[in-house]
């Protein structure tokens, strides 16, 4: 399993943008497709809201990739 840490500069980041920023996909649109397909989990639960607000302390997983969101 690949584990990544993402440092959050503001209050939150939208889920599709997070996937783009960590390099999972090439664009926010591609991130939206992944989320819409039911492939992304937030804190262990499938998340279908493409622009879901992800805050520090949450964990996003996609396949064998786990992204831990930490505050700056």
C-alpha positions, -999 to 999 in steps of 0.1 A, spaced: 0 0 0 13 34 -10 9 60 18 10 97 11 7 128 33 -9 159 20 -3 192 38 -34 213 39 -27 251 36 -63 263 41 -94 251 59 -102 223 33 -95 210 -2 -121 196 -25 -119 158 -30 -114 159 -68 -87 186 -64 -69 165 -38 -66 136 -61 -51 159 -87 -27 176 -63 -12 143 -50 -7 130 -86 -34 103 -86 -49 118 -118 -40 145 -143 -69 169 -138 -98 177 -115 -122 163 -142 -104 129 -140 -107 131 -102 -144 137 -106 -147 106 -127 -129 85 -101 -152 97 -74 -183 93 -94 -173 57 -102 -174 49 -64 -137 42 -63 -128 67 -36 -133 63 2 -130 90 28 -125 77 64 -134 42 53 -167 51 36 -173 54 -1 -177 90 -11 -197 100 -42 -196 138 -37 -170 150 -62 -164 183 -44 -166 170 -8 -146 191 16 -116 172 29 -101 186 61 -70 179 82 -72 146 100 -92 128 73 -79 98 53 -87 93 16 -81 60 -1 -82 48 -36 -72 13 -45 -39 7 -28 -32 44 -22 -39 60 11 -37 98 15 -35 113 50 -45 150 52 -25 170 77 -26 206 87 3 230 78 
